[in-house]
Amino acid sequence: VTVVTALPFRVPSTESTPSSSMVGKATLLVLAALAAPIIAADAREYVLEFSATALSSHRPLLVDSAARLQDLILAAPTGSTTVRYTYTRLLFGFSGFLTDVAVTYFEGVGAVVELDLGVNKTTVKSWGLDRIDQTDLPLNDEYKYRRTGLGVDIFVLDSGLNAGHDDFQGRVGNGYDFVDNDSVPEDCDGHGTHCSGTALGNEYGVAGAATVHAVRVLDCDGSGRFGDFIAGLEWVDEHTATNKVVSASLGGPKSTSVNNAVNSLVGRGVVVVVASGNDGADACNYSPASAADAITVGATDINDKAASYSNAGSCVDVLAPGSDITSAWIGSSSATEVLSGTSMATPHVAGVAAQYMRRLGPNPTAIVDAMKSDAVSNTIDDSSFGAGRNNPNLFIQADAQAQTAPPSPAPDPPPLTVYVRITPDANPVQVSWTLSKLDGDLVASGSLSMANAPLVERLWSVSLETKYASSQQYRFVISDSGSNGICCTFGPGYYELELDGTVLKSGGQYGASETTDFTVVQPAAPPGGGGGGSGSPPSPPPPSEPPKLSDVISRTNLIIACSVGGGALLLGVMVLLGRRFARSRRIRLARDESRTALSPKRERSHAGTTPMAHPV
C-alpha cells in the first residue's frame, strides 16, 4: 500500500550542467544515497537495463518510466544495491554495486544484468579460453564472454584443490575428501587444481565468478575407486546449493552403477560434465563417459585438430580444447602447469555450463540443448594419427547470448484509490481520520490543524494495491476530539469517503466518531491477461503512458461490499480489468593413452621432448 501525496516530485536545479532538467531525471534521483555510499563487501559492479515492456508492467499508474525505474531501485533488498549512475535517455537502467541477492532481485523484475568492466580478458594465459569465444581460427589473444557463472557452484570430483592458489581467492566453497574421509580436500597430485583453474580460475578459467567445491576422490597418484566417486556424487546431491555443475575428469571401465548414479543426479537438476577418456577408442566402453545424461567431452589441439588420444563416438557430446592447456597447480599460490588430455577439455565445458546455468537456471536438458545449438559444427579436423577422433564434430562455444528477461509474472490489477475529502468546521484541530485493514494493519491516517482554514476542503488520496481473486476488508474512522462532529455546531463541515469514483460515505454529524467498513473484492484475472493460466504467456502490451483514473474505473471489475453503521450496503461497480497483466573398482583419470589400465590418464608437456605420462 502506498500513500500518494499531493505534491509532485521535483528535481533540484543543476545550473552548471546543460539540459539540467533532463540530467536531473537521469542522475539526481539517487544523489542523496551517493553522498556517502555504503558498498556491501560481497558486491560487484554491474550494468542493468530495463526494457520498455518491463518498465511499463511495473506500477502502471506511476507518472513515467523514470519514476518506475526509481521505484524498482528503491524496492531492492536492503543493503544490496549501491547506485552510481542512472540512465533514462538512451536506455532505462543504472550502474552500480550489487550483491548476489540484488542480482537475483533485478533479474526477477525483468532487468538484463551484466558485469561492469572485466568483460574481456586480453593476453589470455590459456589458448583454450582464447579459442572458445570464437567460431574459427586464428586466435586473437582475447577471451570475451557475457556471463561469469556468478551464483553457480562447480563441484570438481578429482584429486582435491590447492585452495590457497591465487586463482580461486574468495570463491572456495566447502568440500569433502573421500580418500581420507575428512572435510579438507587438499590436492597432493595437482590434477584437481588444474581442472578447477580451467573451469573457474581468475586467470585461467572460463567462469571466473563461480564458486569451486573440491570433492576429492583421487589419491596423490591420481587413482581412486568407483565407490568413492559415487559417494562424491551423492555428496553433491545433498549439498544445499541451487545451481550445481559437476566436472569429473576421470574414468574407468564401463559401469552400470556409475552411469546410473550420474543419470540420477542429472535428473535432480545437476549438470554433470565428464571426460571421454584418452585411449583413442570408443567412449561408450568407459564410465562415466557412457552415462547417457552426462555431457561427455572430447579434446582438440591449438590447430583445431582432434587429439589422437581422445575417445570419440556416439557417447561424446562436444569437443573442447584439451592439449597443452595452462592452468593452476600445486606447490604455491601462483604455480602453473601445462597438461594435455580430455581431462583438460572437460572443465572448459563445465565452465561454459555454468555460464548457461546463469542464464537458463538449473535445467540440464535446456543447457545441453542450448550448448549443442550454439556449438560450431564441422570446424575440427580429424587427427592425423587416428581416424574418427573428431566425432562428433561440435566445438564448444562460451555462452555469448544476451540475457533473456524472464517472463513477467502475472501483473496485479491497477491500484484502487481511496479519496478522503474533509471540509472542517471552525475547529479543524479536532478532526482526524484513519484507514486500516480489519486485521489491524494501519494503511494511512490524516489530521487537521489550526493551519487549515474552516470550510476549506482538504484532500488526501491513498492507493490500495490489490491482487486478482482476492478480498480485503478495510475500516475507515473519522473522529472529532470535541465529540460534536464537523457539523453543525461550529459550522457546516462535511466529509466524503470515495473509492475510485464511488462514494462510500458522506456526512458531518457523527459526534465523537463514525466508522465505515468496506470490502474490496477482485475477481480472477481475465483470460489472456495473465494470472498464471496454462499455455503460452500473453504478449506484453506496448509501452504506454499510465491510464487516467477515469479510464481505469471503466476497465476494472470491482465489487465493493460496504457496511455503514451496522447496515449492509452492497455496491456493484462493474469494470473490465485490462491486460496487466560403493568402494568397488579402480578408476582412473582421463588423460594419457600410454598409461596402464589402472593409472591416471594425463600428458604433461615438456618443450622439445615427447609428452610423458604423469598423474593428472
Secondary structure, DSSP 4 states (H G I P E B T S, - for coil): -EEEPSSPP-PPP-TTSSSHHHHHHHHGGGHHHHTS----TT-EEEEEEE-HHHHHTSSTTSSSHHHHHHHHHHTSPTTSEEEEEEE-SSSEEEEEEE-HHHHHHHHHTTEEEEESS--EEES-S-HHHHHHTSSSSSP-SEEE-S---TT-EEEEEES-B-TTSGGGTT-B---EETTTTBS--B-SSSHHHHHHHHHH-TTT-SSTTSEEEEEE-B-TTSEEEHHHHHHHHHHHHHS--SSEEEEE-EEEE--HHHHHHHHHHHHTT-EEEEE--SSSSBGGGEETTT-TTSEEEEEE-TTSBB-TT--BSTT--EEEE-SSEEEE-SSSSS-EEEEESHHHHHHHHHHHHHHHHHHH-S-HHHHHHHHHHHSEES-SBPBTTBTTTT-S-EE-----SPPPPPPPPPPPPPPEEEEEEEE--S-GGGEEEEEEETTS-EEEEEE--TTSPTT--EEEEEEE---TTEEEEEEEEEEETTSS-SSSTTS--EEEEEETTEEEEEES--TTEEEEEEEEEE-PPPTTS-SS-SSSPPPPPPP-PPPPHHHHHTT--EEEEEEETTEEEEEEE-----S-----SEEEES--TTS-TTS---EE--TTS--EE---
